[in-house]
Amino acid sequence: MSSASMALRRWRRGQVAAAARQRELMSDEGPRPEQAVAESLSALNALADMGLWPGPRDPVCERAVEAVRRRWARIERRARQACTR
């Protein structure tokens, strides 16, 4: 086995060990909701700055939104009719 191959395997083992240790530390520490919210807002701001937020909906999601809007419009019409009776 060449030294480059051995070095690559050693590097890979180190990466796997580091990832396992990171997961262990995160598990011990528990959730950090404030940081999660801050990181999410930061990501959304970055997307907005790039002109990518809000992103386009996929066709399936768009149909679902339209179906919900139609249902709410029907509910609203029926509620108005019930109030006028």
C-alpha positions as CSV (number, residue, x, y, z in Angstrom):
1,M,0.0,0.0,0.0
2,S,1.4,3.4,-1.0
3,S,2.0,6.2,1.5
4,A,-0.6,8.3,-0.2
5,S,-3.2,5.6,0.2
6,M,-2.3,5.1,3.8
7,A,-2.4,8.9,4.4
8,L,-5.9,9.0,2.8
9,R,-7.2,6.2,5.0
10,R,-5.7,7.9,8.1
11,W,-7.3,11.2,7.1
12,R,-10.7,9.5,6.5
13,R,-10.5,7.7,9.9
14,G,-9.8,11.1,11.5
15,Q,-12.8,12.6,9.7
16,V,-15.1,9.8,10.9
17,A,-13.8,10.1,14.5
18,A,-14.2,13.9,14.5
19,A,-17.8,13.6,13.2
20,A,-18.6,11.0,15.9
21,R,-17.1,13.3,18.6
22,Q,-19.0,16.3,17.3
23,R,-22.3,14.3,17.4
24,E,-21.5,13.2,20.9
25,L,-20.8,16.8,22.1
26,M,-24.0,18.1,20.4
27,S,-25.9,15.3,22.1
28,D,-24.5,16.1,25.5
29,E,-25.1,19.8,25.1
30,G,-28.7,19.5,24.0
31,P,-30.7,21.7,21.7
32,R,-30.0,25.4,21.4
33,P,-33.2,26.9,20.0
34,E,-31.8,30.5,20.1
35,Q,-28.9,29.6,17.9
36,A,-31.1,27.5,15.6
37,V,-33.4,30.5,15.0
38,A,-30.5,32.9,14.5
39,E,-28.9,30.6,11.9
40,S,-32.2,30.0,10.1
41,L,-32.9,33.8,9.9
42,S,-29.3,34.4,8.7
43,A,-29.8,31.8,6.0
44,L,-33.1,33.3,4.9
45,N,-31.5,36.8,4.8
46,A,-28.7,35.5,2.7
47,L,-31.2,33.9,0.3
48,A,-33.1,37.1,0.1
49,D,-30.0,39.1,-0.6
50,M,-29.3,36.8,-3.5
51,G,-32.8,37.2,-4.8
52,L,-33.6,33.6,-4.1
53,W,-36.2,34.1,-1.3
54,P,-39.0,33.4,-1.4
55,G,-38.3,30.7,-3.8
56,P,-40.8,29.4,-6.4
57,R,-43.2,26.7,-5.3
58,D,-43.1,23.4,-7.0
59,P,-46.2,22.5,-9.0
60,V,-47.5,20.0,-6.5
61,C,-47.2,22.4,-3.6
62,E,-48.8,25.2,-5.7
63,R,-51.8,23.0,-6.4
64,A,-52.2,22.2,-2.7
65,V,-52.1,25.9,-1.8
66,E,-54.7,26.6,-4.5
67,A,-56.9,23.8,-3.1
68,V,-56.7,25.2,0.4
69,R,-57.6,28.7,-0.9
70,R,-60.6,27.3,-2.7
71,R,-61.8,25.5,0.4
72,W,-61.4,28.6,2.6
73,A,-63.3,30.7,0.0
74,R,-66.1,28.2,0.1
75,I,-66.2,28.2,3.9
76,E,-66.3,32.0,3.9
77,R,-69.1,32.1,1.4
78,R,-71.1,29.5,3.4
79,A,-70.5,31.5,6.6
80,R,-71.7,34.7,5.0
81,Q,-74.8,33.0,3.7
82,A,-75.6,31.5,7.1
83,C,-75.3,34.9,8.7
84,T,-77.7,36.5,6.3
85,R,-80.4,33.9,6.9
